[in-house]
Amino acid sequence: MTSTPPRTEKRIQPITSRTSQLFDDAREATEAEHQLGLLDALKLYPKAVGWSVLVSTACVMEGYDMAVIGQLFAQEAFQKAFGVPSNGGYQITASWQTALGSGGYIGVICGILLNGYITERIGMKKTLVLAYIAMTGLTFILVFGETKDLLLVGQILCGIPWGIFTATAPTYASEVCPVILRGYLTTFINMTWVIGQLISAGVFRGSPWWLLRKGRMEEAEHSLQRLSPATDTKKTLAMMIRTDEQEKELDRSSYWDCFKSVDRRRTEVALMTWAIQVFAGISMNQYKTYFFQQAGVSGSTAFDISIGYYGLGCIGTLIAWFLMTHYGRRTIFLGGLALMCITMLTIGFAALAPESNTAAMWAQSILLVVRVFLYDSSAGPLAFCIVSEVGSTRLRAKTVALGRCSFYFCKLERQDVFFYGGTCFLSLLWAYFRLPEMKGRTYEELDILFRKRTSAREFASTHVNAYDEA
């Protein structure tokens, strides 16, 4: 029976000499990542891509379950079971609609914050397995709950593993794949929100970054070898060790450290980027049928439009992959916000037309579909990519957790397109001055750019050679 490798953290000796073999290996690995093309990366990292996609599909559970409760409010059977008599039928009271709609978010916030601590202690693999087990048991509360109180308790408790899923996926995707694939696999998470599919839970490869931070070098190298057998894992590990060593000198490990020194700016980007998903009107998705009906569209037609609504969401994410490869994150994010602002203001002005104006009603419905396409080809998927990249490697899980919490703390349940047009414009201003371009940068290069307090508008044009900084 083989002995278990020690789990205590090892102190890695600083790299001080340019003749160091570790230094040379790290430099060669960094150069290799920059030269790696998309197709070559897919060939070299098939397992890393596969595990990343599998872990990301867990977000389908949150995307579906958080939205389905709002859809149930309009179902006659649900209204009869949990509603009160109203106008010859049944209706869920406004207070209970708010409670049931918000219960899941309370649990998600708790799960996200817990994830930041748990993953650093036991790793993402064990954290997700425990979350799957918890989800299996807690689901029975929702299945067999016959009162509104039980449904509320079930929503809150189920929200905890949902929060773990949504916080773990972008962190894992950003850590197991090279720079060229990072954008694709983190934005894929957005697609899982709009795809209805079953989740297959299983055992996946541990994150080599987490193993490295715990001093388990042999296991980290073994994880790299299994994720990408064709690459030089020793050089890749050397690059990771060098990045970790530089960040370890700052001794950062708590949530409070996310708001100190240079990490404060990185946390700001994470908080704002995910909050902007709310400011861009994501809450309107829950009320799309309501908007369509208010626009005078029949119930059956509204359903057909809803199908196209989600279909365009998937297509938008695929287009975002192409756009960010050629134009970067910042440009697409800014362009999407600008177009969404114009679209929502146009919807608002069209809504001022009298109900007899059929053309105006159809214009509103069509523009709502256009808005979701713009969202899912810009701010929607890119938020996952940006937040997963912006945090330092030692604080990434906590940075992602804080960013995701900002999404739920800022969650607005408004149905006012003029309001979202205004928040979209304010978000555009923030993004122009504060959102940096991180396309094609290794984590070590990002550390240097943030440490030098490089302007957001100069991130893309600033030349960085991490090995001239040594």
VEXNUDO-465243 format. One record per residue (C-alpha): residue number from 1; x, y, z; residue in three letters. Coordinates in pm, 1 decimal. Example, Ala and Ser with C-alpha at 12.3 -4.5 7.8 and 13.67 -1.06 7.14 Angstrom:
2
ATOM/num/x/y/z/residuo
ATOM/1/1230.0/-450.0/780.0/ALA
ATOM/2/1367.0/-106.0/714.0/SER
// end
This chain:
470
ATOM/num/x/y/z/residuo
ATOM/1/0.0/0.0/0.0/MET
ATOM/2/161.7/326.1/-110.9/THR
ATOM/3/200.6/609.5/135.0/SER
ATOM/4/5.5/929.8/82.9/THR
ATOM/5/221.5/1231.1/-14.9/PRO
ATOM/6/249.9/1487.9/265.1/PRO
ATOM/7/-17.7/1757.6/237.3/ARG
ATOM/8/166.9/2027.9/427.2/THR
ATOM/9/265.6/2333.9/227.1/GLU
ATOM/10/626.6/2345.3/110.8/LYS
ATOM/11/810.7/2672.0/91.8/ARG
ATOM/12/949.3/2710.0/-258.0/ILE
ATOM/13/1286.2/2877.1/-270.3/GLN
ATOM/14/1285.4/3212.2/-454.9/PRO
ATOM/15/1426.9/3219.8/-804.5/ILE
ATOM/16/1717.3/3459.7/-799.8/THR
ATOM/17/1947.1/3351.7/-1080.8/SER
ATOM/18/1893.9/3386.8/-1453.3/ARG
ATOM/19/2093.0/3063.3/-1497.6/THR
ATOM/20/1845.7/2872.8/-1285.2/SER
ATOM/21/1705.1/2572.6/-1471.0/GLN
ATOM/22/1365.7/2648.0/-1323.0/LEU
ATOM/23/1384.7/3004.8/-1450.9/PHE
ATOM/24/1475.9/2888.4/-1802.1/ASP
ATOM/25/1199.7/2627.4/-1804.4/ASP
ATOM/26/944.6/2885.7/-1689.3/ALA
ATOM/27/1049.7/3129.7/-1960.9/ARG
ATOM/28/1029.3/2863.9/-2232.7/GLU
ATOM/29/685.1/2755.2/-2109.8/ALA
ATOM/30/559.8/3114.8/-2119.5/THR
ATOM/31/691.4/3163.2/-2473.6/GLU
ATOM/32/532.1/2833.8/-2578.3/ALA
ATOM/33/191.8/2946.0/-2442.2/GLU
ATOM/34/207.5/3269.8/-2640.3/HIS
ATOM/35/294.9/3083.2/-2961.0/GLN
ATOM/36/28.5/2815.3/-2915.5/LEU
ATOM/37/-255.1/2832.9/-3171.1/GLY
ATOM/38/-617.5/2736.8/-3110.7/LEU
ATOM/39/-616.5/2407.5/-3302.7/LEU
ATOM/40/-282.4/2302.2/-3154.5/ASP
ATOM/41/-413.1/2381.9/-2805.7/ALA
ATOM/42/-722.2/2167.3/-2862.5/LEU
ATOM/43/-498.2/1879.2/-2973.7/LYS
ATOM/44/-259.9/1918.1/-2679.6/LEU
ATOM/45/-522.7/1971.7/-2409.5/TYR
ATOM/46/-823.4/1750.8/-2500.4/PRO
ATOM/47/-869.3/1619.1/-2147.6/LYS
ATOM/48/-840.4/1964.0/-1992.4/ALA
ATOM/49/-1108.0/2089.5/-2231.7/VAL
ATOM/50/-1330.2/1789.9/-2158.7/GLY
ATOM/51/-1310.5/1822.3/-1781.1/TRP
ATOM/52/-1362.1/2196.6/-1797.6/SER
ATOM/53/-1676.7/2157.0/-2008.8/VAL
ATOM/54/-1808.6/1882.6/-1779.6/LEU
ATOM/55/-1759.6/2092.7/-1465.8/VAL
ATOM/56/-1918.6/2394.6/-1634.5/SER
ATOM/57/-2237.2/2203.1/-1715.8/THR
ATOM/58/-2317.1/2208.0/-1344.1/ALA
ATOM/59/-2416.6/2571.4/-1392.3/CYS
ATOM/60/-2716.0/2448.6/-1592.6/VAL
ATOM/61/-2871.0/2356.4/-1258.1/MET
ATOM/62/-2851.8/2711.3/-1130.8/GLU
ATOM/63/-2955.8/2867.8/-1459.7/GLY
ATOM/64/-3259.2/2638.6/-1487.5/TYR
ATOM/65/-3371.8/2618.1/-1125.7/ASP
ATOM/66/-3337.3/2990.2/-1055.5/MET
ATOM/67/-3553.0/3071.8/-1357.0/ALA
ATOM/68/-3812.3/2794.9/-1336.7/VAL
ATOM/69/-3970.4/2926.2/-1017.0/ILE
ATOM/70/-4068.8/3245.6/-1197.6/GLY
ATOM/71/-4223.3/3041.1/-1478.2/GLN
ATOM/72/-4426.4/2836.6/-1227.3/LEU
ATOM/73/-4601.1/3147.9/-1098.9/PHE
ATOM/74/-4788.8/3162.3/-1430.4/ALA
ATOM/75/-4890.7/2793.4/-1428.6/GLN
ATOM/76/-5253.0/2728.2/-1329.5/GLU
ATOM/77/-5171.6/2404.7/-1143.3/ALA
ATOM/78/-4905.0/2578.9/-935.5/PHE
ATOM/79/-5136.0/2873.4/-867.4/GLN
ATOM/80/-5412.8/2640.8/-751.1/LYS
ATOM/81/-5179.8/2443.2/-522.5/ALA
ATOM/82/-5003.6/2737.0/-358.3/PHE
ATOM/83/-5210.7/3045.3/-439.9/GLY
ATOM/84/-5515.4/3221.8/-298.8/VAL
ATOM/85/-5852.5/3275.4/-471.1/PRO
ATOM/86/-5847.0/3581.6/-696.1/SER
ATOM/87/-6087.2/3698.3/-970.6/ASN
ATOM/88/-6241.4/3356.6/-1023.0/GLY
ATOM/89/-5904.5/3180.4/-1022.7/GLY
ATOM/90/-5594.4/3156.2/-807.6/TYR
ATOM/91/-5289.8/3379.3/-771.8/GLN
ATOM/92/-4960.1/3359.5/-582.5/ILE
ATOM/93/-4945.5/3664.0/-355.6/THR
ATOM/94/-4681.7/3927.0/-431.8/ALA
ATOM/95/-4506.2/3868.9/-98.8/SER
ATOM/96/-4469.5/3496.3/-165.0/TRP
ATOM/97/-4356.0/3556.2/-522.6/GLN
ATOM/98/-4081.2/3777.4/-382.3/THR
ATOM/99/-3989.9/3528.0/-109.0/ALA
ATOM/100/-3978.0/3223.7/-337.8/LEU
ATOM/101/-3796.2/3417.9/-609.1/GLY
ATOM/102/-3535.2/3548.7/-363.7/SER
ATOM/103/-3487.5/3233.6/-154.2/GLY
ATOM/104/-3257.0/3070.2/-404.5/GLY
ATOM/105/-3040.6/3382.4/-425.1/TYR
ATOM/106/-2990.6/3381.4/-47.1/ILE
ATOM/107/-2864.8/3024.5/-63.0/GLY
ATOM/108/-2647.3/3095.1/-367.3/VAL
ATOM/109/-2470.5/3383.8/-192.1/ILE
ATOM/110/-2399.3/3158.7/108.1/CYS
ATOM/111/-2271.4/2884.6/-123.0/GLY
ATOM/112/-2044.2/3121.1/-314.1/ILE
ATOM/113/-1883.7/3256.3/3.4/LEU
ATOM/114/-1841.1/2905.2/146.6/LEU
ATOM/115/-1683.6/2791.3/-180.0/ASN
ATOM/116/-1404.8/3047.3/-143.2/GLY
ATOM/117/-1293.5/2880.8/179.6/TYR
ATOM/118/-1373.8/2516.9/109.8/ILE
ATOM/119/-1197.1/2488.7/-227.4/THR
ATOM/120/-872.5/2624.6/-83.8/GLU
ATOM/121/-885.7/2368.2/197.5/ARG
ATOM/122/-994.1/2047.0/24.7/ILE
ATOM/123/-972.0/2133.2/-346.8/GLY
ATOM/124/-1233.7/2177.8/-617.8/MET
ATOM/125/-1273.6/1806.7/-683.3/LYS
ATOM/126/-1392.2/1715.4/-332.5/LYS
ATOM/127/-1592.0/2037.0/-303.6/THR
ATOM/128/-1796.7/1959.5/-614.6/LEU
ATOM/129/-1852.5/1596.5/-515.2/VAL
ATOM/130/-1987.8/1709.8/-176.6/LEU
ATOM/131/-2207.0/1969.6/-349.0/ALA
ATOM/132/-2350.0/1703.9/-583.4/TYR
ATOM/133/-2430.0/1477.1/-287.8/ILE
ATOM/134/-2597.6/1764.5/-102.5/ALA
ATOM/135/-2793.3/1861.0/-413.6/MET
ATOM/136/-2922.6/1505.3/-451.7/THR
ATOM/137/-3065.5/1504.3/-101.0/GLY
ATOM/138/-3196.0/1860.7/-90.9/LEU
ATOM/139/-3387.0/1821.3/-417.4/THR
ATOM/140/-3639.3/1600.0/-237.1/PHE
ATOM/141/-3755.3/1901.9/-35.0/ILE
ATOM/142/-3866.9/2070.7/-356.9/LEU
ATOM/143/-4010.2/1751.8/-504.2/VAL
ATOM/144/-4225.2/1656.8/-205.9/PHE
ATOM/145/-4285.3/1997.7/-47.8/GLY
ATOM/146/-4659.0/2063.3/-25.7/GLU
ATOM/147/-4649.0/2405.6/139.3/THR
ATOM/148/-4500.2/2739.5/41.6/LYS
ATOM/149/-4285.4/2730.4/356.0/ASP
ATOM/150/-4120.4/2404.2/253.0/LEU
ATOM/151/-4064.6/2535.3/-99.4/LEU
ATOM/152/-3892.2/2841.6/44.0/LEU
ATOM/153/-3669.0/2630.1/269.6/VAL
ATOM/154/-3588.0/2405.7/-26.5/GLY
ATOM/155/-3500.5/2702.4/-247.2/GLN
ATOM/156/-3262.7/2843.8/15.4/ILE
ATOM/157/-3090.2/2511.9/90.4/LEU
ATOM/158/-3061.5/2410.7/-276.3/CYS
ATOM/159/-2912.9/2752.5/-344.7/GLY
ATOM/160/-2601.0/2661.0/-144.4/ILE
ATOM/161/-2475.5/2390.1/-386.6/PRO
ATOM/162/-2592.3/2605.5/-680.0/TRP
ATOM/163/-2361.4/2879.0/-551.2/GLY
ATOM/164/-2073.3/2633.2/-526.3/ILE
ATOM/165/-2130.8/2518.1/-884.8/PHE
ATOM/166/-2137.6/2869.1/-1029.1/THR
ATOM/167/-1826.0/2981.8/-838.3/ALA
ATOM/168/-1619.2/2669.6/-904.8/THR
ATOM/169/-1675.9/2642.4/-1280.9/ALA
ATOM/170/-1498.0/2961.9/-1397.0/PRO
ATOM/171/-1213.7/2910.8/-1149.1/THR
ATOM/172/-1153.1/2553.7/-1264.5/TYR
ATOM/173/-1175.3/2641.2/-1634.1/ALA
ATOM/174/-923.2/2922.9/-1595.1/SER
ATOM/175/-671.9/2704.6/-1410.4/GLU
ATOM/176/-654.8/2385.6/-1617.1/VAL
ATOM/177/-623.7/2537.5/-1965.3/CYS
ATOM/178/-362.4/2748.9/-2149.0/PRO
ATOM/179/-405.7/3118.0/-2230.5/VAL
ATOM/180/-546.2/3059.2/-2580.8/ILE
ATOM/181/-830.9/2838.2/-2449.1/LEU
ATOM/182/-912.6/3036.4/-2135.3/ARG
ATOM/183/-1157.5/3271.0/-2304.6/GLY
ATOM/184/-1347.7/2994.9/-2484.4/TYR
ATOM/185/-1391.2/2768.6/-2183.7/LEU
ATOM/186/-1484.6/3039.6/-1935.6/THR
ATOM/187/-1740.9/3198.0/-2169.6/THR
ATOM/188/-1884.9/2851.6/-2237.9/PHE
ATOM/189/-2027.0/2871.4/-1884.7/ILE
ATOM/190/-2267.2/3137.8/-2008.6/ASN
ATOM/191/-2399.8/2891.7/-2266.5/MET
ATOM/192/-2480.8/2640.4/-1993.8/THR
ATOM/193/-2733.2/2889.8/-1860.7/TRP
ATOM/194/-2933.3/2878.7/-2179.2/VAL
ATOM/195/-2902.5/2509.7/-2266.5/ILE
ATOM/196/-3151.3/2267.8/-2110.6/GLY
ATOM/197/-2955.9/1952.9/-2041.1/GLN
ATOM/198/-2902.1/1691.7/-1773.8/LEU
ATOM/199/-2587.5/1704.6/-1569.2/ILE
ATOM/200/-2354.5/1411.9/-1546.2/SER
ATOM/201/-2162.2/1418.4/-1221.3/ALA
ATOM/202/-1834.2/1235.2/-1201.9/GLY
ATOM/203/-1481.0/1243.6/-1077.5/VAL
ATOM/204/-1260.9/1496.7/-1255.7/PHE
ATOM/205/-893.0/1592.6/-1249.2/ARG
ATOM/206/-778.2/1811.4/-963.0/GLY
ATOM/207/-657.5/2163.1/-1039.4/SER
ATOM/208/-276.2/2165.9/-1072.3/PRO
ATOM/209/-271.2/2524.7/-940.0/TRP
ATOM/210/-441.2/2418.4/-615.8/TRP
ATOM/211/-202.2/2122.9/-574.9/LEU
ATOM/212/91.4/2357.4/-633.4/LEU
ATOM/213/-33.2/2605.5/-371.8/ARG
ATOM/214/-51.9/2315.9/-123.2/LYS
ATOM/215/308.6/2218.6/-198.8/GLY
ATOM/216/211.9/1885.9/-359.0/ARG
ATOM/217/451.1/1917.5/-654.9/MET
ATOM/218/446.9/1558.0/-773.5/GLU
ATOM/219/68.0/1551.4/-777.1/GLU
ATOM/220/57.1/1886.5/-958.0/ALA
ATOM/221/292.7/1754.5/-1225.8/GLU
ATOM/222/89.1/1433.2/-1251.0/HIS
ATOM/223/-231.0/1637.7/-1293.0/SER
ATOM/224/-70.5/1840.9/-1572.4/LEU
ATOM/225/45.9/1521.2/-1741.3/GLN
ATOM/226/-305.0/1373.6/-1735.7/ARG
ATOM/227/-466.5/1694.4/-1860.6/LEU
ATOM/228/-221.0/1732.8/-2148.7/SER
ATOM/229/10.9/1434.2/-2205.1/PRO
ATOM/230/176.1/1590.6/-2512.6/ALA
ATOM/231/313.8/1903.0/-2340.7/THR
ATOM/232/638.1/1949.1/-2147.1/ASP
ATOM/233/484.4/1941.3/-1800.5/THR
ATOM/234/810.8/2021.7/-1620.8/LYS
ATOM/235/840.8/2356.1/-1800.4/LYS
ATOM/236/473.1/2435.0/-1747.6/THR
ATOM/237/511.7/2353.2/-1378.1/LEU
ATOM/238/818.3/2577.2/-1360.9/ALA
ATOM/239/614.7/2868.3/-1499.8/MET
ATOM/240/343.3/2801.3/-1242.3/MET
ATOM/241/596.2/2781.3/-957.6/ILE
ATOM/242/748.7/3113.7/-1060.1/ARG
ATOM/243/407.0/3285.8/-1068.7/THR
ATOM/244/308.5/3132.1/-735.1/ASP
ATOM/245/641.0/3229.1/-574.7/GLU
ATOM/246/601.7/3593.2/-674.0/GLN
ATOM/247/246.8/3607.2/-537.8/GLU
ATOM/248/339.6/3415.8/-221.6/LYS
ATOM/249/580.9/3693.4/-125.9/GLU
ATOM/250/274.3/3912.7/-64.8/LEU
ATOM/251/127.0/3650.0/174.3/ASP
ATOM/252/-233.8/3683.6/58.6/ARG
ATOM/253/-498.0/3427.9/154.0/SER
ATOM/254/-814.2/3581.1/304.7/SER
ATOM/255/-1118.1/3763.8/169.2/TYR
ATOM/256/-987.5/4081.4/331.0/TRP
ATOM/257/-668.8/4052.9/122.7/ASP
ATOM/258/-882.5/4095.7/-189.9/CYS
ATOM/259/-934.0/4458.0/-86.4/PHE
ATOM/260/-571.1/4538.8/-5.8/LYS
ATOM/261/-308.0/4708.7/-219.6/SER
ATOM/262/-300.3/4607.4/-586.9/VAL
ATOM/263/-563.8/4336.4/-537.0/ASP
ATOM/264/-823.7/4601.7/-456.5/ARG
ATOM/265/-830.7/4705.4/-822.0/ARG
ATOM/266/-855.3/4345.3/-938.7/ARG
ATOM/267/-1145.2/4285.0/-701.0/THR
ATOM/268/-1317.0/4600.9/-826.5/GLU
ATOM/269/-1306.5/4464.2/-1181.7/VAL
ATOM/270/-1453.3/4131.3/-1066.3/ALA
ATOM/271/-1729.2/4298.1/-863.0/LEU
ATOM/272/-1829.2/4542.3/-1134.7/MET
ATOM/273/-1804.3/4303.2/-1429.9/THR
ATOM/274/-2054.2/4060.0/-1283.8/TRP
ATOM/275/-2275.6/4336.6/-1144.0/ALA
ATOM/276/-2292.9/4481.3/-1495.2/ILE
ATOM/277/-2473.8/4165.3/-1605.8/GLN
ATOM/278/-2755.8/4287.1/-1380.3/VAL
ATOM/279/-2725.9/4649.4/-1491.4/PHE
ATOM/280/-2746.9/4528.7/-1853.1/ALA
ATOM/281/-3096.4/4394.9/-1784.7/GLY
ATOM/282/-3051.9/4021.2/-1727.0/ILE
ATOM/283/-3354.6/4027.4/-1493.5/SER
ATOM/284/-3572.6/4107.9/-1794.5/MET
ATOM/285/-3517.7/3748.3/-1909.4/ASN
ATOM/286/-3745.1/3625.0/-1630.1/GLN
ATOM/287/-4026.4/3846.8/-1751.4/TYR
ATOM/288/-3988.7/3795.9/-2124.4/LYS
ATOM/289/-4330.0/3629.9/-2157.3/THR
ATOM/290/-4482.4/3915.6/-1958.8/TYR
ATOM/291/-4320.4/4170.0/-2189.3/PHE
ATOM/292/-4435.1/3984.0/-2498.9/PHE
ATOM/293/-4792.9/3967.6/-2371.2/GLN
ATOM/294/-4785.0/4333.1/-2270.9/GLN
ATOM/295/-4674.2/4405.7/-2625.7/ALA
ATOM/296/-4995.1/4241.2/-2747.8/GLY
ATOM/297/-4845.3/3908.7/-2857.3/VAL
ATOM/298/-5071.1/3604.8/-2806.1/SER
ATOM/299/-4974.1/3336.7/-2555.3/GLY
ATOM/300/-4879.3/3076.4/-2818.5/SER
ATOM/301/-4678.0/3328.0/-3018.8/THR
ATOM/302/-4505.3/3448.2/-2701.8/ALA
ATOM/303/-4397.4/3088.9/-2633.2/PHE
ATOM/304/-4256.4/3052.3/-2985.8/ASP
ATOM/305/-4063.4/3376.8/-2946.0/ILE
ATOM/306/-3926.5/3251.3/-2612.8/SER
ATOM/307/-3781.6/2943.9/-2785.1/ILE
ATOM/308/-3604.9/3168.0/-3034.8/GLY
ATOM/309/-3500.3/3389.0/-2743.9/TYR
ATOM/310/-3296.1/3109.7/-2584.7/TYR
ATOM/311/-3173.0/2983.4/-2919.9/GLY
ATOM/312/-3023.9/3323.2/-2996.9/LEU
ATOM/313/-2859.6/3316.2/-2654.5/GLY
ATOM/314/-2663.8/3003.8/-2753.5/CYS
ATOM/315/-2573.5/3150.0/-3092.2/ILE
ATOM/316/-2462.5/3472.9/-2926.2/GLY
ATOM/317/-2217.5/3286.1/-2702.4/THR
ATOM/318/-2068.3/3106.6/-3004.0/LEU
ATOM/319/-2026.5/3439.8/-3181.7/ILE
ATOM/320/-1860.5/3581.6/-2868.9/ALA
ATOM/321/-1589.8/3315.0/-2905.7/TRP
ATOM/322/-1507.4/3443.9/-3252.2/PHE
ATOM/323/-1527.9/3811.7/-3158.5/LEU
ATOM/324/-1307.6/3797.8/-2848.8/MET
ATOM/325/-1039.9/3605.2/-3038.9/THR
ATOM/326/-1007.8/3887.9/-3290.2/HIS
ATOM/327/-1105.1/4195.0/-3088.7/TYR
ATOM/328/-1039.6/4108.2/-2724.0/GLY
ATOM/329/-1257.2/4123.4/-2415.1/ARG
ATOM/330/-1265.6/4499.1/-2353.6/ARG
ATOM/331/-1374.0/4602.4/-2705.0/THR
ATOM/332/-1660.6/4351.0/-2719.6/ILE
ATOM/333/-1772.4/4436.6/-2366.6/PHE
ATOM/334/-1786.4/4810.0/-2444.9/LEU
ATOM/335/-1955.4/4758.4/-2781.0/GLY
ATOM/336/-2218.5/4527.8/-2633.9/GLY
ATOM/337/-2306.0/4772.4/-2355.6/LEU
ATOM/338/-2338.9/5061.0/-2601.6/ALA
ATOM/339/-2570.7/4865.9/-2833.4/LEU
ATOM/340/-2780.5/4730.5/-2544.4/MET
ATOM/341/-2822.3/5082.5/-2407.2/CYS
ATOM/342/-2954.8/5203.4/-2743.3/ILE
ATOM/343/-3179.4/4896.6/-2781.5/THR
ATOM/344/-3341.6/4929.9/-2438.1/MET
ATOM/345/-3404.4/5300.9/-2476.5/LEU
ATOM/346/-3565.2/5228.6/-2814.5/THR
ATOM/347/-3789.6/4965.6/-2652.1/ILE
ATOM/348/-3887.1/5219.8/-2388.4/GLY
ATOM/349/-3986.7/5482.9/-2641.9/PHE
ATOM/350/-4179.1/5222.9/-2846.6/ALA
ATOM/351/-4373.3/5133.4/-2530.7/ALA
ATOM/352/-4502.2/5491.6/-2514.1/LEU
ATOM/353/-4707.8/5430.7/-2829.0/ALA
ATOM/354/-5080.6/5356.2/-2782.2/PRO
ATOM/355/-5185.3/4990.8/-2752.8/GLU
ATOM/356/-5361.7/5018.0/-3086.5/SER
ATOM/357/-5023.7/5063.5/-3256.5/ASN
ATOM/358/-4950.0/4703.3/-3355.7/THR
ATOM/359/-4620.3/4791.2/-3524.1/ALA
ATOM/360/-4484.4/4942.8/-3202.1/ALA
ATOM/361/-4585.4/4633.1/-3004.5/MET
ATOM/362/-4408.0/4400.3/-3245.8/TRP
ATOM/363/-4104.9/4629.2/-3247.0/ALA
ATOM/364/-4078.7/4590.0/-2869.5/GLN
ATOM/365/-4093.2/4209.4/-2894.4/SER
ATOM/366/-3833.1/4193.9/-3170.4/ILE
ATOM/367/-3598.8/4435.0/-2992.2/LEU
ATOM/368/-3623.2/4227.7/-2673.3/LEU
ATOM/369/-3493.7/3931.5/-2873.0/VAL
ATOM/370/-3220.0/4151.7/-3022.0/VAL
ATOM/371/-3124.2/4262.0/-2670.3/ARG
ATOM/372/-3071.9/3905.3/-2547.5/VAL
ATOM/373/-2857.8/3833.9/-2854.7/PHE
ATOM/374/-2642.6/4139.1/-2780.1/LEU
ATOM/375/-2616.4/4038.7/-2414.6/TYR
ATOM/376/-2516.2/3678.9/-2487.4/ASP
ATOM/377/-2253.9/3785.5/-2739.8/SER
ATOM/378/-2088.8/4041.0/-2508.2/SER
ATOM/379/-2144.9/4111.4/-2137.4/ALA
ATOM/380/-2306.8/3773.1/-2066.3/GLY
ATOM/381/-2024.8/3531.6/-2154.9/PRO
ATOM/382/-1734.3/3775.4/-2121.1/LEU
ATOM/383/-1810.3/3839.0/-1753.2/ALA
ATOM/384/-1717.6/3477.1/-1677.2/PHE
ATOM/385/-1397.1/3510.3/-1877.1/CYS
ATOM/386/-1291.0/3844.2/-1726.3/ILE
ATOM/387/-1361.4/3750.4/-1363.9/VAL
ATOM/388/-1181.0/3416.8/-1393.5/SER
ATOM/389/-870.7/3591.8/-1531.4/GLU
ATOM/390/-850.5/3909.0/-1323.6/VAL
ATOM/391/-778.3/3762.7/-978.6/GLY
ATOM/392/-429.0/3659.0/-872.7/SER
ATOM/393/-381.7/3281.9/-868.0/THR
ATOM/394/-367.3/3265.3/-487.2/ARG
ATOM/395/-683.8/3471.1/-445.5/LEU
ATOM/396/-871.1/3357.5/-755.5/ARG
ATOM/397/-1133.9/3142.9/-580.9/ALA
ATOM/398/-1214.7/3425.9/-340.3/LYS
ATOM/399/-1212.9/3690.6/-615.4/THR
ATOM/400/-1456.7/3483.6/-821.9/VAL
ATOM/401/-1672.4/3430.3/-511.9/ALA
ATOM/402/-1688.3/3802.8/-434.0/LEU
ATOM/403/-1760.9/3886.7/-797.1/GLY
ATOM/404/-2044.7/3637.0/-814.4/ARG
ATOM/405/-2188.0/3769.2/-486.8/CYS
ATOM/406/-2199.9/4117.7/-637.7/SER
ATOM/407/-2423.6/3974.2/-911.6/PHE
ATOM/408/-2678.9/3859.0/-654.9/TYR
ATOM/409/-2649.1/4158.7/-423.4/PHE
ATOM/410/-2718.3/4386.3/-721.0/CYS
ATOM/411/-2996.1/4161.5/-856.8/LYS
ATOM/412/-3278.1/4392.1/-954.5/LEU
ATOM/413/-3632.4/4278.7/-1025.2/GLU
ATOM/414/-3737.6/4581.8/-1227.0/ARG
ATOM/415/-3933.3/4575.5/-1550.9/GLN
ATOM/416/-3838.7/4927.4/-1660.3/ASP
ATOM/417/-3635.3/4938.8/-1981.5/VAL
ATOM/418/-3557.3/5308.6/-1932.9/PHE
ATOM/419/-3396.7/5222.3/-1598.4/PHE
ATOM/420/-3178.6/4952.3/-1754.4/TYR
ATOM/421/-3091.3/5182.0/-2041.8/GLY
ATOM/422/-2953.8/5426.9/-1785.3/GLY
ATOM/423/-2761.5/5166.0/-1584.4/THR
ATOM/424/-2621.4/5029.1/-1910.8/CYS
ATOM/425/-2486.2/5373.2/-1998.4/PHE
ATOM/426/-2326.9/5416.4/-1653.6/LEU
ATOM/427/-2173.1/5069.4/-1686.6/SER
ATOM/428/-2031.6/5168.6/-2024.7/LEU
ATOM/429/-1859.5/5468.7/-1865.7/LEU
ATOM/430/-1706.5/5253.2/-1591.2/TRP
ATOM/431/-1586.9/4989.1/-1838.0/ALA
ATOM/432/-1421.7/5248.9/-2061.2/TYR
ATOM/433/-1207.7/5388.5/-1780.0/PHE
ATOM/434/-1157.5/5083.2/-1554.2/ARG
ATOM/435/-1187.5/4756.1/-1749.1/LEU
ATOM/436/-845.5/4631.3/-1873.0/PRO
ATOM/437/-784.2/4413.1/-2178.4/GLU
ATOM/438/-646.1/4076.7/-2060.3/MET
ATOM/439/-652.1/3885.7/-2389.5/LYS
ATOM/440/-340.7/3673.1/-2443.6/GLY
ATOM/441/-178.8/3750.4/-2107.5/ARG
ATOM/442/-37.3/3484.5/-1876.6/THR
ATOM/443/-119.0/3516.0/-1507.7/TYR
ATOM/444/237.8/3624.8/-1436.2/GLU
ATOM/445/212.7/3905.6/-1692.8/GLU
ATOM/446/-118.6/4018.4/-1543.6/LEU
ATOM/447/45.2/4030.0/-1200.0/ASP
ATOM/448/311.9/4262.9/-1339.8/ILE
ATOM/449/64.2/4491.6/-1517.9/LEU
ATOM/450/-151.9/4531.0/-1208.1/PHE
ATOM/451/153.2/4576.0/-984.5/ARG
ATOM/452/273.2/4859.2/-1209.3/LYS
ATOM/453/-78.5/5012.7/-1194.8/ARG
ATOM/454/-102.7/5018.1/-1573.8/THR
ATOM/455/-400.4/5216.3/-1703.7/SER
ATOM/456/-693.6/5003.8/-1822.0/ALA
ATOM/457/-674.4/5167.7/-2165.0/ARG
ATOM/458/-302.3/5083.1/-2193.2/GLU
ATOM/459/-318.3/4716.5/-2089.2/PHE
ATOM/460/-337.8/4587.5/-2447.0/ALA
ATOM/461/-52.8/4801.4/-2582.3/SER
ATOM/462/192.0/4764.1/-2291.7/THR
ATOM/463/478.0/4525.0/-2366.2/HIS
ATOM/464/557.4/4286.3/-2082.6/VAL
ATOM/465/841.8/4037.1/-2057.7/ASN
ATOM/466/809.2/3865.8/-1722.2/ALA
ATOM/467/1168.0/3743.7/-1742.4/TYR
ATOM/468/1311.7/4090.5/-1785.6/ASP
ATOM/469/1139.5/4170.5/-1455.7/GLU
ATOM/470/1340.3/3911.1/-1263.9/ALA
// end
